[in-house]
C-alpha cells in the first residue's frame, strides 16, 4: 500500500488547478490539506491506472471539514493531483463507516 508519509510536496498541472477550482469548487490548498488530516482512506484506483503510472485515491477532510475524493499519482516524491471533488454519496458512506469502525478499536 502507498505510504503518504514520504511525500515532499505537490506537483500541479495548470489544467487541473483550473478544472478542480472551476468545475468542482475545490481549491489547491483544500486538496493538499486532505493528505495531512486524519482520518484518511487510501486506495489503488485500478480502473484508471495506466501501464506507465499507477493511480490512487484518497478520501479525507480539509481543515474546514469539507470531505473530498482525490484521484492522484506519485511522481518521485511528489503528489500529482488528477482530480479533486466532493465525495459522492457512496464514497461518503464508505468513509463514515470506516471512521466509525476505526474509532471502536
N, C-alpha and C positions, 0 to 999 in steps of 0.2 A: 504494500500500500504506500501511497505517496506520503512523504514527510514534509509538511509545510514549514517546519521549524528552521530549515536551511535556506529559506527564501531571503535573498538580499535586496529585492526591490521588485519593481513592476516595469513592464515594457508595454507602452500603449501605441496602438496603431491609430493614426489620425481618424480614419473612418469609424473605428469602434468607439472612440471618445464621443464623436458626434452622434453616432447611432444610439448608444446607450443613454445619452442625455436627452436627445430629441424624441426618440421612439419609446423608450422605456422609463424615462424620468429618473434615471439613476446617475448621479454624479460620480466622477472618477474617485473622489475621496470616499464616498459611501461604499463603492465596490471594494476598495482596498481595505477598509475597516473590517469587513467580514472575515478576512484571513487572520485577524488578530483578536477577535472576540470569541469567547466561548459561550455556549457550546456550538460546535460545527459538525456537520456531516460531510465527509469527503467520499467521493466515489469515482470509478472509471466511467467515462462516457463512451462505452463500447460502440454505440450506434453511430457516433460521429468521429471516432478515431480513424485516422488515415494511416497508410503504410509508413510514412515518414515521421509521423508525430502523434504521440498518444494524447488523448484529450481527457479531461477530468471535469467534475462538477463539485461545487461546494454549496451547501445550504447553511445559512447563518444570518446573523443580525448586524446591523450597523450600530454605531454608538447611540443613535436615537431610537433604536428598537425596530427599525424597518427590516422586515425579513426578506432576504434575497436569494435567488438562484443565480449562480455564476458559472458559466462554462469557460474553461481556461486550458492552457497548455503551459508547459515549463520549457523555457529556453535557457540553457545553462542553469543559472541560479535565479532567474527572473520569471515572474508570473506574467504571462501574456493573456490578458482577458479577451475572450472572444465575444461573450455576451453577458450582460448583467441586467436582470429584470426582477420584478416582484415574483415570489413563489406562486405557483399555481395552487389551486385548492388541494390537489392530490399531494403535491410536494409539502405543503404546509401541514397536512395531516401526518405525513411520514416524519417530518421534523419534530412536531409536537409529541408524537408517540415515542420517538427515540429519546427525547429530552426527559419525558416522564419516566421511561424505563431506566435511564442512566441515573436519575436523581434518587431512585429507590435502592441503588447499590450501596 
